Amino acid sequence: LAHHSITFPMLKYLDPSTYQILGNLKIVTTGLASKWILGRRLPQLKWIALLLLTFGTTTSQLAGGKGGRLFAAPAIGYILGVVNALLSAFAGVYTEFLMKKNDDSLHWQNMQLYGFGVLFNILRLTAEDVLHGFEKGVWPLIMFDGYTFITYAVIANLAFSGLLVSFVMKYADTIAKVFATSLAMMITPIAAFFLFGMTPSLALLLGIAIACTAVHLYYANPKELTEIPERMSRPHDNISSLPLLGSTDSNK
């Protein structure tokens, strides 16, 4: 509730570009929250990967300076951005803690988590009907008025997305969710290129390359990053065994 309540004041003080870039702070704050709440210790290589992902998503959102203001908002906007990133991270990690603390069914856990949202929405809709004297009817009877196929498709998409996020939180972790969200955010313009002919910017392509590097660094085995593959080895890897240029065999 507090996280969503801060979002709207942020939009009042921040321009869209700065808002998106400050939103990337949740990548690093998620790592910090995992350490503080779950006691999860990340090696330095994984912290570097998280920072790279932050830089990659930030790079992908730079507008190239085409007349837009960037980082020119009031200080209160930046403070709200940092608080928003912290709240988002702690909410995600705490949800992961709730999902993993027992072996209950994933669907039962979803019902428990989202039941509060359903309850508060029912109370809100009922209160609005009472305050307006039921002038538009009772909300259960008019709830689907104006819905189109697109509306139902969006609802179904959000529902299945929520289930996928639950699976990630239950069987992976919040950082995996952060990686997936960041990559999806940058891959979306690529899909827009094929569907709508929208040309991706150079900043976007650079951001995708940096983010892919971050994913590899985070999930790769550290030993594999330093070892030379056997297929790249040569018979004369030892420099002492290489013949010197211009040398002759004195025994001949």
Secondary structure, DSSP 8 states (H G I E B T S, - for coil): -HHHHHHHHHHHHS-HHHHHHHHTHHHHHHHHHHHHHH-----HHHHHHHHHHHHHHHHHT--TTSS---S-S-HHHHHHHHHHHHHHHHHHHHHHHHHHSS---HHHHHHHHHHHHHHHHHHHHHHHHHHTTTTT--HHHHTTTT--HHHHHHHHHHHHHHHHHHHHHHHS-HHHHHHHHHHHHHHHHHHHHHHH-----HHHHHHHHHHHHHHHHHHS-HHHHHS--GGG--TT-SGGGS--TT---TT-
